[in-house]
Amino acid sequence: MTTSERPGRRFDLRALPIAVKVGAILIVILVISGLVSMQLIRQAVRQAQLDVALDDLATLTQSQAFRIVDTLGQEIILLNRLGSSAPIQEQLQQEEAAEETAIQTDEQLRAFLQTHEEFDSVALFDREGRLIAAEPPITEGAGSEGWDWFDLIYDGGRGALLLRNPQDDHLTGLQGLHIGVPIYRTMDSEEAIGVLYGIWNMSNIVEIMQPGGELEGLLLGPDNRVLLSISEPPGTSPPADLVERFDAGEAGAFLYTNPEGVGWLYGYARLADLGLGNEAVRGLGWTVITRQPAAAIQQNTASLLERIRLALILSATIATLSVILALHRLMRPLRRLTEAAERIEEGDLSAEIPELPADEAGQLADALRSLVAQLLQRIRQLRTAVQVSRAAVLTRDVGQMLQDVAQALTTQLGYREARIYLTDPAMTNLWLQAGAGEESERLRARGHRLAVDDTSLIGRVLIHGGPEQSQTEDYLEMALPLKVGKHSLGVLYVAGERPAPMFREHVDILSLIADQLGAALENARLLEESRSSVQAIEALNRRLTAQAWEEYLGEEKALRHTLDPEQRWPDALERMQEYHEIKAETYTDAEGRSVLAAPLILRGQTVGTLAVTRPAGEGWTHDEVLLLESIASRMVMIAEGIRLVEESTRRAEREQRLNEISASLLQRAASVDSILQTALGRLSEALGSDHVSLRIGPPPVEGDHQIASGQSDSRPGSNPEGRNALSDGEGPGTSGTNGDGGLSDED
């Protein structure tokens, strides 16, 4: 025994429970959203860290710039204090009285350098530009030629601060910031009596340029070359694109990637943009820069991003479990609805649909409950339509059929009133033929009729040929035509409460019933016409059959035969003449004999009787009755066949004789007169009558041309030459033997 394997069913993901699908979708959404969120958070955190770092870097750089300016200001103050000290003042006043000045050291200057290592050199000049003292000592170049800086400081006795970037001063030969301050007379502070000149090596701002950690400071001169840096040698120039960024704004911070692909955070501030009141300080053109590797930001954000990632994973897991549990609980009503729907699908329309809260599941339950109710109502409507169709097909009583339909409309479709009107042949009035409902029955009892006009809803339907309705919020009147093709037979009218649900379906059902009623009425009419036509055809067949047998029997009007030597014919039953089918009957005739007779019926017409007799008192068996009926049926068919054969033979003989006459006339034709004379003669012979006449044209008058009697040549008065005897007239001729030129009684 072999078994066929069933093909394996492919697994369909769509068949999974909704909770599983929602959970899977939620997991996918959470994973995707987590990845996207993580990417966005990573970018946001990095950007936030970058923005914070840039803001901090810009603030720090600006703070460093102010600290540098403050340090520079302190150095200027120190020089001013040194210049206003009593020893320096006395020395300058002594030099004014001396005629010659020799360069010498000064204990005051030496002490100053020992306590202020940020200065590499300090020199004292009188108002004439003569070097009075210097530390370390200067032995050469004591003249003031080429000292443009001295004139700027002394400024004609008014005095002015001088700050100059490192360059050759033609005096010390040292690199550093050149600071020159005027020395004023103590008693008269507006008169400069000398100049104090120092070389600042800026060593005391190295700490400012080292903020700590990975931060690094740079100080650029006005030519954008490095003045001070821990990692960059003095005099080097940053990349051109970096310098452009410094020149693009007053102060700020930005991210820069060097040609090696390393990212740096740069903060910068220019002294000229700090809003300082000292023109000499602003004129230095310094740019204070603080930079930091961008990798430091990534390290700072890595730990933060890791904590955020763990928080997202934990929250996504908790959310997924919570949603799955919630879906499992929320899907319980849907499972109950599914079970009810499966029972309905199996045909149990009485399945109970659970009552649920008024949420989406409850709304679905209400919709399903309403749908089942509408389905049951629809089934009742369809059953009503089927009953109407069955009644229209099976019933032959049109009135009863119409009344049954009206009753079904009120009892099964719930209409208060239902009426069926039929129109008269002239299409002027509508007569109420059937009705159900209190008002409809009352109108039907009194023979209600309506005129076909626009004054009524029913009349408008017949005029316009389409459905009409009149409705309010709760009540509905509707009328539909009963049509066959384009011809209207009547109107179907219903009235009652307006069906709110499935109103369109009610209209369709009523239209279907109206069409079926129209077809049933048309079928009834056609059936009645068919019956009338059949009856007329049967009557015509009977009449023609009776006439044919009367002509066949001739003057005797009967064809009888009996085997009784005494010719005692049994009495005939008069009622057999009214039979339409062969049916044998037994009776006793006047002589007391037992008679079994059956009518000979042909095409519904009784043409004779077949009867057999027995002595009185003898009966007939059922088989004998059936035998006589069979013989009668066969005999009438045989007799009819013989009659038809004889009639066909006679017709054939007449046709042959006519053909012979026609051929003879054509052979012997000399003129129209001769043809007519010969034809009348042959016709006289064929009919056995001497009175045969023919007229062509209007009725003859006296003296018209006549053709002699149509006799054969052997008869008296014949014309041996085949010529006609003509009268004196010239009008259209008539022929005949009655002498009046008209047709005789035998024509």
MINURO-419827 format. One record per residue (C-alpha): residue number from 1; x, y, z. Coordinates in pm, whole numbers, plus 50000, padded with zeros to 5 digits. Layout:
N
i  X  Y  Z
NUM  X  Y  Z
...
REM end
This chain:
747
i  X  Y  Z
1  50000  50000  50000
2  50145  50331  49893
3  50064  50664  50046
4  50099  51000  49880
5  50283  51263  50073
6  50107  51590  50123
7  50305  51886  49998
8  50466  52074  50284
9  50313  52407  50366
10  50546  52701  50359
11  50579  52893  50679
12  50406  53230  50651
13  50523  53501  50886
14  50190  53677  50840
15  50018  53390  51022
16  50199  53463  51346
17  49994  53604  51635
18  49959  53979  51638
19  50133  54005  51975
20  50438  53823  51835
21  50440  54035  51521
22  50398  54356  51719
23  50672  54245  51958
24  50903  54162  51667
25  50824  54491  51497
26  50879  54673  51825
27  51216  54504  51871
28  51318  54596  51517
29  51196  54952  51570
30  51378  54974  51900
31  51697  54834  51750
32  51681  55071  51454
33  51578  55365  51668
34  51847  55271  51920
35  52111  55264  51651
36  51986  55588  51502
37  51945  55744  51844
38  52289  55626  51947
39  52437  55775  51635
40  52250  56099  51690
41  52340  56103  52058
42  52701  56031  51973
43  52704  56318  51731
44  52512  56542  51970
45  52739  56457  52262
46  53048  56506  52053
47  52917  56831  51918
48  52812  56941  52265
49  53151  56846  52404
50  53314  57019  52112
51  53104  57332  52162
52  53177  57335  52534
53  53546  57275  52470
54  53554  57551  52210
55  53368  57790  52437
56  53599  57705  52726
57  53900  57735  52499
58  53789  58075  52369
59  53727  58196  52725
60  54058  58058  52845
61  54246  58216  52556
62  54090  58554  52619
63  54170  58520  52988
64  54531  58436  52903
65  54550  58739  52676
66  54435  58963  52962
67  54683  58798  53196
68  54962  58861  52946
69  54853  59224  52912
70  54835  59250  53290
71  55182  59101  53325
72  55312  59345  53064
73  55149  59627  53251
74  55318  59520  53571
75  55653  59517  53394
76  55591  59873  53272
77  55499  59976  53626
78  55819  59821  53756
79  56025  60022  53509
80  55833  60339  53599
81  55901  60280  53970
82  56266  60221  53896
83  56284  60544  53697
84  56113  60747  53969
85  56340  60612  54245
86  56557  60866  54428
87  56894  60724  54321
88  56795  60734  53953
89  56658  61088  53992
90  56974  61208  54165
91  57199  61047  53911
92  57013  61213  53624
93  57033  61553  53793
94  57406  61511  53854
95  57458  61420  53492
96  57282  61739  53384
97  57551  61944  53567
98  57845  61741  53438
99  57999  61825  53108
100  58092  61471  53022
101  57920  61144  53091
102  58088  60812  53124
103  57908  60484  53092
104  57901  60315  53425
105  57714  60053  53610
106  57462  60127  53868
107  57393  59927  54173
108  57025  60010  54142
109  57004  59859  53793
110  57198  59553  53899
111  56969  59497  54191
112  56668  59536  53962
113  56792  59266  53723
114  56872  59035  54008
115  56518  59057  54139
116  56350  59059  53797
117  56488  58779  53585
118  56230  58845  53314
119  56452  59138  53204
120  56773  59062  53019
121  56900  59421  53015
122  56819  59762  53160
123  56973  60094  53044
124  56940  60453  53165
125  56962  60755  52928
126  56952  61126  52988
127  56747  61370  52791
128  57024  61409  52539
129  57022  61040  52464
130  57345  60975  52637
131  57381  60639  52804
132  57440  60694  53171
133  57422  60343  53307
134  57350  59993  53177
135  57327  59645  53322
136  57490  59442  53195
137  57745  59706  53105
138  57759  59836  52748
139  58103  59961  52636
140  58037  60018  52269
141  57776  60205  52079
142  57711  60462  52345
143  57605  60716  52087
144  57241  60771  51999
145  57279  60753  51624
146  57022  60512  51474
147  56813  60507  51791
148  56474  60598  51652
149  56319  60433  51953
150  56482  60692  52185
151  56311  60981  52008
152  55979  60800  52034
153  56023  60754  52410
154  56156  61101  52491
155  55909  61266  52251
156  56058  61613  52288
157  56043  61611  52664
158  55682  61509  52685
159  55762  61136  52720
160  55578  60839  52578
161  55565  60465  52642
162  55736  60249  52384
163  55670  59879  52328
164  55844  59720  52035
165  55858  59358  51927
166  56197  59183  51926
167  56431  59342  51673
168  56780  59491  51650
169  56791  59803  51870
170  57152  59889  51767
171  57241  59885  52134
172  57209  59561  52327
173  57179  59316  52041
174  56940  59111  52257
175  56611  58954  52140
176  56314  59037  52353
177  56039  59283  52392
178  56177  59638  52396
179  56014  59844  52671
180  56094  60211  52704
181  55947  60447  52966
182  56022  60818  53018
183  56159  60941  53351
184  55992  61255  53475
185  56129  61511  53714
186  55984  61452  54051
187  55887  61811  54112
188  55747  61859  53766
189  55587  61540  53640
190  55526  61675  53293
191  55894  61720  53204
192  56097  61418  53093
193  56454  61424  53210
194  56560  61079  53096
195  56462  60739  52953
196  56472  60395  53109
197  56506  60118  52853
198  56468  59740  52918
199  56472  59411  52722
200  56191  59183  52848
201  56250  58813  52776
202  55884  58727  52866
203  55993  58437  53083
204  55734  58522  53343
205  55447  58453  53100
206  55564  58100  53018
207  55340  57968  53293
208  55050  58160  53141
209  55116  57988  52808
210  55097  57646  52985
211  54735  57615  53111
212  54787  57253  53206
213  54691  56910  53082
214  54694  56877  52704
215  54641  57248  52657
216  54921  57439  52492
217  54968  57812  52446
218  55129  58009  52163
219  55204  58378  52120
220  55221  58512  51766
221  55369  58840  51666
222  55220  59088  51417
223  55381  58897  51131
224  55207  58577  51253
225  55536  58424  51359
226  55582  58245  51689
227  55710  58470  51966
228  55670  58229  52251
229  55580  57858  52255
230  55672  57542  52442
231  55667  57315  52138
232  55723  57552  51846
233  56060  57727  51794
234  56045  58109  51782
235  56016  58257  51435
236  55823  57969  51279
237  55501  58041  51094
238  55178  57836  51130
239  55008  57704  50811
240  54857  57968  50590
241  54500  57833  50616
242  54530  57838  50996
243  54650  58196  50988
244  54350  58287  50771
245  54122  58148  51039
246  54293  58366  51299
247  54247  58673  51080
248  53883  58592  51005
249  53741  58709  51339
250  53812  58912  51647
251  53827  58620  51888
252  53690  58272  51919
253  53763  57902  51880
254  53740  57647  51603
255  53829  57291  51503
256  54121  57255  51267
257  54271  56951  51097
258  54634  56989  51003
259  54785  56852  50681
260  54878  56531  50865
261  54512  56470  50940
262  54535  56542  51313
263  54253  56745  51461
264  54318  57035  51694
265  54096  57274  51883
266  54223  57631  51855
267  54123  57928  52067
268  54263  58272  51981
269  54242  58631  52097
270  54421  58943  51959
271  54536  59221  52187
272  54406  59478  51946
273  54054  59338  51991
274  54049  59329  52371
275  53937  59690  52407
276  54255  59808  52581
277  54310  60178  52640
278  54688  60168  52599
279  54776  60234  52237
280  55128  60098  52280
281  54996  59762  52400
282  54740  59738  52118
283  55011  59826  51871
284  55210  59514  51954
285  54973  59312  51727
286  55004  58996  51934
287  54773  58699  51895
288  54731  58473  52196
289  54651  58112  52100
290  54553  57809  52307
291  54523  57475  52139
292  54421  57125  52241
293  54419  56789  52052
294  54069  56692  51930
295  54134  56336  52043
296  54102  56452  52400
297  53735  56532  52336
298  53674  56182  52200
299  53827  56028  52510
300  53609  56245  52728
301  53291  56146  52539
302  53366  55772  52512
303  53274  55690  52871
304  52963  55908  52852
305  52849  55737  52532
306  52904  55394  52686
307  52678  55481  52978
308  52415  55617  52739
309  52434  55296  52531
310  52375  55079  52836
311  52083  55299  52939
312  51925  55269  52593
313  51961  54890  52587
314  51811  54855  52932
315  51520  55090  52855
316  51452  54914  52521
317  51444  54575  52692
318  51207  54695  52961
319  50984  54866  52700
320  50971  54552  52482
321  50876  54324  52770
322  50616  54572  52890
323  50461  54606  52545
324  50451  54228  52491
325  50279  54174  52824
326  50036  54457  52752
327  49963  54321  52404
328  49900  53975  52543
329  49639  54121  52772
330  49494  54356  52512
331  49467  54080  52250
332  49246  53864  52472
333  48924  54036  52353
334  49037  53995  51993
335  49089  53624  52049
336  48734  53597  52180
337  48607  53785  51876
338  48809  53556  51650
339  48648  53249  51808
340  48302  53397  51754
341  48389  53487  51393
342  48509  53130  51328
343  48178  52992  51455
344  47992  53234  51228
345  48213  53125  50938
346  48111  52765  51006
347  47748  52869  50962
348  47644  52925  51323
349  47490  53271  51287
350  47354  53243  51640
351  47706  53248  51787
352  47727  53484  52083
353  47950  53786  52026
354  48103  53895  52360
355  48022  54230  52517
356  48345  54429  52543
357  48440  54775  52673
358  48389  55068  52440
359  48743  55067  52302
360  48858  54957  51957
361  48787  54590  52039
362  48442  54684  52169
363  48372  54885  51857
364  48481  54588  51647
365  48248  54361  51848
366  47958  54603  51795
367  48036  54623  51424
368  48050  54242  51399
369  47723  54213  51590
370  47559  54466  51360
371  47704  54289  51057
372  47557  53955  51166
373  47218  54121  51224
374  47231  54278  50880
375  47338  53946  50732
376  47040  53772  50892
377  46813  54044  50762
378  46971  54011  50418
379  46912  53636  50425
380  46546  53694  50513
381  46519  53936  50224
382  46677  53688  49987
383  46442  53418  50110
384  46153  53652  50042
385  46284  53714  49692
386  46320  53338  49640
387  45964  53282  49760
388  45840  53548  49522
389  46029  53385  49235
390  45894  53043  49328
391  45540  53175  49352
392  45578  53353  49020
393  45699  53034  48853
394  45466  52778  49012
395  45135  52960  49051
396  44884  52994  48770
397  44652  53217  48965
398  44790  53566  48906
399  44564  53727  49164
400  44666  53487  49437
401  45033  53522  49341
402  45016  53902  49371
403  44841  53879  49708
404  45105  53637  49839
405  45382  53875  49734
406  45216  54171  49906
407  45169  53965  50221
408  45536  53857  50217
409  45651  54219  50188
410  45469  54311  50511
411  45540  53998  50715
412  45900  53923  50614
413  46044  54259  50508
414  45861  54454  50777
415  45681  54712  50562
416  45360  54853  50706
417  45181  54873  50371
418  45235  54684  50043
419  45022  54727  49729
420  45038  54606  49372
421  44864  54807  49101
422  44803  54695  48742
423  44729  54931  48458
424  44450  54908  48204
425  44534  54862  47834
426  44492  55236  47767
427  44745  55328  48040
428  44499  55577  48191
429  44416  55413  48524
430  44585  55191  48781
431  44372  54933  48963
432  44468  54792  49301
433  44499  54415  49249
434  44664  54305  49575
435  44749  54463  49908
436  44861  54386  50260
437  44828  54616  50556
438  44529  54782  50720
439  44499  55071  50475
440  44582  54857  50172
441  44314  54598  50255
442  44056  54871  50301
443  44143  55026  49964
444  44137  54686  49796
445  43792  54608  49936
446  43643  54915  49773
447  43817  54864  49435
448  44065  55145  49462
449  44203  55296  49144
450  44438  55580  49059
451  44468  55801  48754
452  44799  55790  48571
453  44921  56146  48627
454  45177  56348  48824
455  44951  56406  49124
456  45050  56083  49298
457  45377  55904  49364
458  45242  55589  49199
459  45126  55774  48889
460  45464  55943  48845
461  45633  55604  48848
462  45425  55486  48554
463  45481  55811  48364
464  45856  55836  48417
465  45924  55466  48404
466  46158  55467  48706
467  46139  55422  49085
468  46013  55710  49296
469  46036  55761  49671
470  45920  56002  49936
471  46079  55986  50279
472  46112  56167  50604
473  46354  56098  50885
474  46157  55794  51003
475  45902  55710  50730
476  45950  55590  50374
477  45723  55553  50072
478  45860  55386  49761
479  45706  55286  49430
480  45872  55080  49157
481  45743  55003  48807
482  45653  54649  48703
483  45817  54647  48362
484  45887  54404  48083
485  46140  54565  47856
486  46016  54921  47805
487  45651  54833  47866
488  45505  54903  48211
489  45245  54663  48346
490  45186  54818  48687
491  45343  54953  49006
492  45473  54799  49330
493  45419  55030  49632
494  45555  54986  49986
495  45547  55214  50290
496  45672  55191  50646
497  45956  55285  50878
498  46272  55379  50694
499  46529  55096  50724
500  46843  55274  50844
501  47099  54995  50788
502  47147  54849  50443
503  46894  55082  50282
504  47052  55029  49942
505  47005  54654  49979
506  46634  54707  50050
507  46604  54900  49727
508  46784  54623  49537
509  46556  54355  49685
510  46244  54555  49596
511  46378  54611  49244
512  46440  54238  49210
513  46088  54157  49332
514  45939  54417  49096
515  46129  54268  48801
516  46013  53917  48894
517  45652  54035  48925
518  45676  54201  48585
519  45819  53885  48432
520  45549  53672  48601
521  45270  53898  48472
522  45417  53893  48124
523  45452  53515  48137
524  45088  53486  48249
525  44981  53707  47961
526  45187  53510  47712
527  45051  53184  47854
528  44695  53308  47814
529  44769  53417  47460
530  44928  53081  47390
531  44624  52901  47528
532  44394  53113  47315
533  44612  53051  47011
534  44619  52679  47077
535  44244  52669  47123
536  44196  52865  46802
537  44433  52633  46617
538  44257  52328  46759
539  43917  52468  46661
540  44049  52543  46312
541  44194  52193  46285
542  43863  52042  46394
543  43673  52256  46146
544  43909  52179  45860
545  43911  51811  45949
546  43531  51799  45958
547  43511  51991  45629
548  43765  51764  45462
549  43577  51449  45563
550  43246  51601  45458
551  43391  51671  45114
552  43542  51324  45103
553  43216  51147  45195
554  43026  51343  44931
555  42651  51370  44922
556  42589  51068  45142
557  42771  51236  45427
558  42851  50896  45575
559  43063  50591  45522
560  42925  50292  45712
561  42994  49925  45728
562  42871  49644  45948
563  42912  49266  45959
564  42557  49219  46083
565  42364  49052  45796
566  42047  49210  45927
567  42203  49556  45918
568  42099  49632  46273
569  42308  49934  46359
570  42367  50000  46728
571  42241  50323  46872
572  42500  50602  46872
573  42574  50811  47176
574  42529  51179  47102
575  42777  51282  47371
576  43061  51111  47181
577  43051  51398  46935
578  43188  51622  47211
579  43481  51396  47301
580  43831  51526  47233
581  44013  51199  47295
582  43940  50837  47217
583  43759  50686  47514
584  43547  50372  47491
585  43211  50346  47670
586  42970  50063  47731
587  42593  50098  47718
588  42278  49910  47622
589  42098  50003  47301
590  41729  50006  47232
591  41730  49635  47139
592  41889  49542  47471
593  42228  49456  47332
594  42548  49534  47519
595  42742  49792  47315
596  43109  49887  47344
597  43170  50202  47140
598  43467  50435  47093
599  43474  50763  46899
600  43706  50803  46600
601  43877  51132  46683
602  44113  51307  46448
603  44276  51637  46550
604  44017  51682  46825
605  43724  51631  46586
606  43501  51325  46604
607  43469  51188  46249
608  43302  50856  46330
609  43234  50580  46576
610  43356  50222  46614
611  43112  50002  46801
612  43077  49630  46876
613  42773  49455  47025
614  42703  49148  47231
615  42389  48983  47339
616  42215  49137  47632
617  42362  49055  47966
618  42719  49003  47848
619  42976  49251  47971
620  43314  49380  47852
621  43649  49329  48018
622  43901  49603  48076
623  44139  49454  47820
624  43863  49454  47561
625  43793  49818  47629
626  44163  49902  47586
627  44179  49694  47270
628  43884  49875  47117
629  44037  50212  47202
630  44368  50108  47039
631  44189  49981  46729
632  43986  50301  46706
633  44306  50505  46731
634  44472  50302  46461
635  44168  50298  46231
636  44119  50673  46233
637  44487  50727  46148
638  44468  50471  45868
639  44150  50626  45734
640  44303  50971  45741
641  44608  50841  45559
642  44399  50682  45287
643  44198  51000  45249
644  44506  51208  45214
645  44648  50966  44955
646  44331  50980  44751
647  44318  51357  44776
648  44681  51379  44668
649  44605  51149  44374
650  44316  51366  44263
651  44527  51676  44290
652  44801  51510  44091
653  44551  51411  43819
654  44414  51764  43803
655  44765  51903  43784
656  44850  51659  43508
657  44533  51745  43314
658  44607  52116  43357
659  44957  52064  43228
660  44825  51870  42929
661  44573  52144  42851
662  44839  52411  42881
663  45074  52217  42656
664  44798  52155  42401
665  44700  52521  42397
666  45056  52631  42340
667  45099  52382  42057
668  44778  52479  41875
669  44782  52847  41960
670  44719  53070  41660
671  44566  53367  41840
672  44426  53468  42172
673  44074  53384  42055
674  44172  53034  41956
675  44352  52977  42287
676  44049  53095  42482
677  43808  52885  42275
678  44019  52572  42309
679  44070  52632  42683
680  43698  52669  42742
681  43629  52356  42546
682  43879  52151  42747
683  43751  52299  43070
684  43394  52207  42967
685  43504  51850  42903
686  43693  51830  43230
687  43404  51967  43434
688  43127  51797  43238
689  42944  52123  43186
690  42828  52304  42872
691  42800  52635  43056
692  43150  52776  43086
693  43218  53144  43032
694  43518  53377  43052
695  43531  53753  43072
696  43835  53975  43040
697  43789  54344  43100
698  43478  54541  43207
699  43126  54387  43200
700  43008  54336  42836
701  42736  54537  42667
702  42517  54435  42383
703  42704  54392  42059
704  43045  54319  42225
705  43282  54073  42074
706  43203  53720  42198
707  43373  53387  42170
708  43162  53096  42074
709  43082  52819  42311
710  43387  52622  42413
711  43297  52292  42238
712  43518  52037  42082
713  43536  52030  41707
714  43295  51738  41687
715  43015  51926  41858
716  42752  52120  41661
717  42837  52483  41602
718  43209  52434  41629
719  43447  52622  41412
720  43646  52371  41210
721  43921  52622  41137
722  43973  52711  41499
723  43850  53066  41441
724  43610  53243  41674
725  43270  53363  41565
726  43284  53738  41610
727  43002  53980  41662
728  42995  54328  41519
729  43136  54479  41834
730  43503  54580  41873
731  43532  54609  42253
732  43691  54364  42487
733  43539  54026  42443
734  43384  53774  42673
735  43328  53409  42599
736  43066  53174  42726
737  42754  52985  42647
738  42511  53182  42864
739  42491  53465  42612
740  42521  53755  42859
741  42897  53792  42853
742  42916  53743  43233
743  43024  53456  43446
744  42775  53177  43480
745  42680  53009  43805
746  42936  52742  43736
747  43231  52982  43716
REM end
